[in-house]
Amino acid sequence: MKRFLSVFFVLAVALLLTGCKSSEYKNAKELASNGEYEKAITAFVALGDYKDSDERAIILQIQQFICEFGEAGDSLGTLTPIMYDAEIKGIEGLANRLVEFTEGFGSSSLASDEELSEIVDKLNVGGQGILLLIEMNRESIDEYNASAFTVLPPTMKAYLSNSEDAFRSVCKQIRTETLPEKYDGWY
């Protein structure tokens, strides 16, 4: 009898936990469909390996990067040597997060999806390109600041203007990426 009660108790707890996870999973899917990607990602990550929660979190992270890069390109202000770091802070942080994400993607269960891996590779190239351009710009600005110029030379203005265009172009390209159709309804 004690054995029966023990088994019954374990089964009851398991069913209760499964019911809770089912409700949390449904809530996370609803958050994703409402475009609340950050909350949905957190909810799916908290669910761990329940159903396809891990995969859904990854898909939502990719979709979130696509959206955020589009917004970053739209909101990028005019680059000047004085305000460069302030203007570039958001896009630099985003690019760093993207590169970190793509480094971990290779060990995920979705890395074997060739279509998705191709998109992640494109995003990584864009993020790496942005970070390289930021580094090059900082070097040029440091050279300008070390010089005796009191007026911004036309070459520096043109260089920073071209950089703005490059940042916006990369962001626009990332924004055009679409996830494979099999993930429609996941975000």
N, C-alpha and C positions, 0 to 999 in steps of 0.2 A: 504494500500500500504506500509506504514512504517513497519507494522508487517511482510509483505511478504519479504521486504528487510532485515529485522533483521534475519528472519529465514534463508533466502538465505545466508546471511553473515556468520552465525554460521555454516551452512552446508559446505560452501566453506572452512572455516578455518579448520573444522574437517577433510574434505577430504585432505586438504593440509598437515595437521599434520600426518594423516594416511599414506599418500604417503611418507613422510619423514621417519617415523618410519619403513615403509616397506623396504625402501632403507637401512637404518641403520641396520635392522635385517638381510637383505641379506648380507651386508658387514661383520657383526659379524660372520655369518655362514661361510663365505669365510675365514676369519681369523682363525677360529677354524679348518677348513679342511686343512689349510696350516700349522697347528701346532703352530700358534701364540696364544697360550692359554691365556697368560696374557692380551693381547690386546682384544681378543675375550671376555674374562670374563668381562673386564671393559665395553666393548660395550654392552653386554647383561645386565649387572647390570644397566647401564644408561637407557636402554629401559624399566626397571621396569617390570610391569605385561603385557607388550605387548606380545601377543601369549604365547609361552612357554619360554620366555627369562629368567625368574627366574630359571626355571628348567635347562635350558642349561648352565647357569652360574655355577650352583652347579655341574653338570656332568663334566664340564670342570675343575673345581677346583679339583675334585677327580682325574681326569686323570692327571692333572698337578702334584698333590702330588705323584702319582705313578711314573711318569717320574723323578721328582726331587729326590725322594729317591733313585732311581736306580743310578742317577748321583752322588749323595752324597756318596753312598757306594763305587763307583768306584774311586772317587777322595780323599777319606779319606787317609791321610798320616799316618806316623808312630807316635804312641802316646808315648810321653815322659812326665815326670813330668814338665819339663821346658816349653815345647811348647803345653801342653795339651789344654789350653783354646783356643789358636790360631787354633789348628787342629780341634777342636770339634765345633767351633763357628757356622759354616754353618749348620751342622746336628742338632745342638741344636735349632737354630732358626727355622729350618724347622719342627722339632718335636713340638715345641711350637705352631707354626702356625697351624699344623695339629690338635693338641688337641683342640685348640680354635675353629677351623672349625667344628670338630666333635661334640663339645658341642652345637653349633647352628644348626647342621643338624637335630636334633630331632624335631625342630619346623618348619622345611621346608615342603613344599608340597610333597617332595619325600620321607619323612621319612616312609610313609606307604608302600613303595616298599621294600618287605622283602629281595629280592636278593641284592639290593643296600645297604640296612641297614646292612646286614651281612658284606659286603665289608667295609663299613665305620667303623663298629665295629672292624674288623681286623686291619684296618689302625690305629685306635685309640689305640688298644692294642700295636701295634708296636711303635707308638709315645710315649706312656706312658712308655714302656719298655726302650726305648732309654733314656728318661729323668731320669728314675730311675737309670740306669747304669751310666749316667753322674754324678749324685749326689753321688753315691757310690764311683766312681773313684775320685771325688774331695775330699771326706773324706779321702780316702787312701793316696792321694797325700799330703794333709795337714798333715797327721800323718808322712809321710816320711820327709816332709820339717821341721817338728818340731823335728825330731830325730837328732842324731849326725852323721848319715851316710854321708859320702862324696862321696861314690861310690854307684851307683844304685844297690841295692841288686837283686839277681836273681829272688827272689819271686815277686818283684815289676815289673821287666821286663816281667815276665811270666803273671802277672795279667793284665798289659796294653796290652800285645800281645793278650791275651784271649778277652779282651774288644774290640780290633780292630776286631777280628773275629766275635764277637757277633754283633757289629754295622753293619758290612758288611752282615752278615747273615740276620739280620732284614731287611736291605735295599733290599737285594736280594729277600726276601720273599714278601715284599711290591711290588717290581717290577713285580712279577709274577701275581699279581691280575689283573683281566680283568673285565671290566664293562659288565653287561648283554647285550646280543645281541640286545635287543630292543633300545639300545642307540648307536648302530653302525651308523656312519654317523653324529653323533653329535660332533665328535672330529676328 
